[in-house]
Amino acid sequence: AALAEVSAAKTPYDVAVNDGTAVTAITNLPTVQASTANCTMTASANGLVCTIVGGPTAIATKVITLGRDAAGVWTCSTDADAAHRGAACGAAVPASPPVTPQ
């Protein structure tokens, strides 16, 4: 349900960008609710993020990120484990550890 809700925000996001709006917050997308029964949503120049609200402990507070590149291509990633990740959304790329000079 959370993936469906955040995915539905892609069209308003695309419309805003194509109309020249700099998307810096979810408020730039007036037809998108910032909070739903399944998501707390945020938006930025890089795309959309849904932090899952409720649901089983295994997915509650997990994050779904829909990234959008300059060409308008969307990607999906999540920090949910593989058992709770659909085929449409891959694993989130962990942040690289800092390099320690030797």
C-alpha positions in Angstrom: 0.0 0.0 0.0 2.8 2.4 0.8 4.5 1.8 -2.5 1.3 2.5 -4.3 0.7 5.7 -2.5 4.2 7.1 -3.1 4.1 5.9 -6.7 0.9 7.8 -7.3 2.8 11.0 -6.4 5.2 10.6 -9.4 2.7 12.1 -11.9 2.1 15.3 -9.9 5.9 15.5 -9.4 6.6 15.2 -13.1 3.9 17.8 -13.9 5.5 20.2 -11.4 9.0 19.7 -12.8 7.8 20.0 -16.4 6.0 23.2 -15.5 9.2 24.7 -14.1 8.5 24.3 -10.4 11.6 23.6 -8.3 10.4 20.7 -6.1 12.0 21.3 -2.7 9.2 20.0 -0.4 6.0 18.0 -0.5 4.1 21.3 -0.4 5.3 22.0 -4.0 2.9 19.2 -4.9 -0.5 20.5 -3.8 -2.4 17.3 -4.9 -0.2 15.0 -2.8 -0.9 14.4 0.9 2.1 14.7 3.1 0.7 12.1 5.5 -1.5 9.1 4.7 -2.5 6.0 6.5 0.6 4.2 5.1 3.2 7.0 4.5 4.7 10.1 5.7 5.9 11.6 2.4 8.6 14.1 1.6 9.8 15.5 -1.7 13.0 17.1 -3.0 14.8 17.8 -6.2 15.9 14.2 -6.2 12.5 12.6 -5.9 10.0 11.3 -3.4 10.4 9.5 0.0 7.8 7.5 1.9 8.5 6.5 5.5 6.1 3.7 6.2 3.6 4.3 8.9 2.1 1.3 10.8 2.0 -2.2 9.4 4.0 -5.1 10.7 7.1 -4.4 12.8 9.3 -5.7 9.9 8.2 -2.8 7.7 7.1 -0.1 10.1 9.4 3.0 9.7 11.1 1.5 6.7 11.8 3.9 3.8 10.8 3.8 0.1 12.7 6.2 -2.1 11.6 7.0 -5.6 14.5 8.8 -7.2 14.1 10.8 -10.4 17.0 11.8 -12.6 17.3 14.8 -14.9 15.9 12.8 -17.9 12.8 12.0 -15.9 13.6 8.3 -15.3 12.4 7.0 -11.9 14.1 4.4 -9.8 12.9 2.7 -6.6 14.8 1.6 -3.6 14.0 0.6 0.0 15.7 -0.3 3.2 13.1 -3.1 3.8 14.5 -6.6 3.8 14.2 -8.8 0.7 11.2 -10.7 2.1 9.2 -7.5 2.2 10.5 -5.8 -0.9 8.6 -6.3 -4.1 10.2 -6.9 -7.5 9.5 -3.3 -8.5 11.7 -1.9 -5.8 15.4 -2.8 -5.1 17.5 -2.6 -2.0 18.7 0.7 -0.9 22.4 1.4 -1.6 24.1 1.7 1.8 26.2 4.8 2.3 29.9 4.3 1.7 31.9 4.1 4.9 34.3 7.0 5.3 37.8 6.5 4.0 40.4 6.5 6.8 43.8 7.9 5.7 46.7 5.6 6.5 
